[in-house]
Amino acid sequence: MPPSPPSDVYLERLLEGVARGHGQELDALIDEFLVLAWRDKGAWEPEIRLLDGIGQTFGSFSPRSMAELHEYARLLPDISEQFTTYAKAWEAALHGLTAANLERFLASKPRWQERLNDQALAALEDTERRALVHILLTEPLGTPTPLQVLRGEQWLRLTLTPQRYPIKWPALLGPPTVGSDALPLRELKPYRGTLPVALTHGGPYLLFFWATWCAPCKASLPEVVAFERDSGIPVVAITDKPPAKLDAFFTKYDAPFPAIIAVDELRRSFLAYGVSGTPTFVLADAAGKVHSVLIGYRPEVGLALPGWSWTRQDPAPAQEVHP
């Protein structure tokens, strides 16, 4: 990591002093300031888009607070610990299997015993060693192998068939994969319309993560509204803006909008679905499975959802009236 510029060091020390004066943790103080800043997210759009880009690059979510970052970082030590544990286990298994394989090999192919003793191996040149390794590695693999294992004072005869180990790593906060279960959203608060029961019991529905300051979100609205109307699939527009901010927004914005709007000020749904930028669309099918995930919107591409096509209807040109 490169050294921090002097301005960053100065700011950090300044914030640490303020936090000590208020008897707070530094991260808690930073989150309070971020809450104040995010009241006008439009003014911080370049910085938010930078966070979105970092999230998309690393397949993660786009954080808005230190608390969210800590929640994500909490999972990383678990993964690191699992890597270490698996590495040690595989290293021990490798040593044991290497010794067992060598004993079995020499027992089945006595002619190799003279070629693989310590004195013969020490006399080999590097090219000869590589040639020997190649010959050994091309022996048949992947077949059931009888082993004798000492357990306590008793020798047991077992059969070992090497297979790929089914490792399942802890799930990081990132966009859902197509075919995975759509996560139930029980903590959304309705701002307008009635939240469909399908949010907790299957589908279908389209989640539309949006922001009042987001220009691509607004550009997508004509097609999003058309999708809801023509497909019959409910669209749930989810934002982290508080109701008061939405009141002010809809006082000025009177264009068609999805009928259902939900508020998630704590951004639980954003984290659950690894939202790394707005707009983000998640389509769940009738079986409650993620059917499609889209990030961003470009009018020339549109909503690239399975089975959906739409032609933008340009407004008719004004007719010139002649007296």
Rosetta blueprint (number, residue, H / E / L):
1 M L
2 P L
3 P L
4 S L
5 P L
6 P H
7 S H
8 D H
9 V H
10 Y H
11 L H
12 E H
13 R H
14 L H
15 L H
16 E H
17 G H
18 V H
19 A H
20 R H
21 G H
22 H H
23 G L
24 Q L
25 E L
26 L H
27 D H
28 A H
29 L H
30 I H
31 D H
32 E H
33 F H
34 L H
35 V H
36 L H
37 A H
38 W H
39 R H
40 D H
41 K H
42 G H
43 A H
44 W H
45 E H
46 P H
47 E H
48 I H
49 R H
50 L H
51 L H
52 D H
53 G H
54 I H
55 G H
56 Q H
57 T H
58 F L
59 G L
60 S L
61 F L
62 S L
63 P L
64 R L
65 S L
66 M H
67 A H
68 E H
69 L H
70 H H
71 E H
72 Y H
73 A H
74 R L
75 L H
76 L H
77 P H
78 D H
79 I H
80 S H
81 E H
82 Q H
83 F H
84 T H
85 T H
86 Y H
87 A H
88 K H
89 A H
90 W H
91 E H
92 A H
93 A H
94 L H
95 H H
96 G H
97 L H
98 T H
99 A H
100 A H
101 N H
102 L H
103 E H
104 R H
105 F H
106 L H
107 A H
108 S H
109 K L
110 P H
111 R H
112 W H
113 Q L
114 E L
115 R L
116 L L
117 N L
118 D H
119 Q H
120 A H
121 L H
122 A H
123 A L
124 L L
125 E L
126 D H
127 T H
128 E H
129 R H
130 R H
131 A H
132 L H
133 V H
134 H H
135 I H
136 L H
137 L H
138 T L
139 E L
140 P L
141 L L
142 G L
143 T L
144 P L
145 T E
146 P E
147 L E
148 Q E
149 V E
150 L E
151 R E
152 G L
153 E L
154 Q E
155 W E
156 L E
157 R E
158 L E
159 T E
160 L E
161 T L
162 P L
163 Q L
164 R L
165 Y L
166 P L
167 I L
168 K L
169 W L
170 P L
171 A L
172 L L
173 L L
174 G L
175 P L
176 P L
177 T L
178 V L
179 G L
180 S L
181 D E
182 A L
183 L L
184 P L
185 L L
186 R L
187 E L
188 L L
189 K E
190 P E
191 Y E
192 R E
193 G L
194 T L
195 L L
196 P L
197 V H
198 A H
199 L H
200 T L
201 H L
202 G L
203 G L
204 P L
205 Y E
206 L E
207 L E
208 F E
209 F E
210 W L
211 A L
212 T L
213 W L
214 C L
215 A H
216 P H
217 C H
218 K H
219 A H
220 S H
221 L H
222 P H
223 E H
224 V H
225 V H
226 A H
227 F H
228 E H
229 R H
230 D H
231 S H
232 G L
233 I L
234 P L
235 V E
236 V E
237 A E
238 I E
239 T E
240 D L
241 K L
242 P L
243 P H
244 A H
245 K H
246 L H
247 D H
248 A H
249 F H
250 F H
251 T H
252 K H
253 Y L
254 D L
255 A L
256 P L
257 F L
258 P L
259 A L
260 I E
261 I E
262 A E
263 V E
264 D L
265 E L
266 L L
267 R L
268 R H
269 S H
270 F H
271 L H
272 A H
273 Y L
274 G L
275 V L
276 S L
277 G L
278 T L
279 P L
280 T E
281 F E
282 V E
283 L E
284 A E
285 D L
286 A L
287 A L
288 G L
289 K E
290 V E
291 H E
292 S E
293 V E
294 L E
295 I E
296 G L
297 Y L
298 R L
299 P L
300 E L
301 V L
302 G L
303 L L
304 A L
305 L L
306 P L
307 G L
308 W L
309 S L
310 W L
311 T L
312 R L
313 Q L
314 D L
315 P L
316 A L
317 P L
318 A L
319 Q L
320 E L
321 V L
322 H L
323 P L
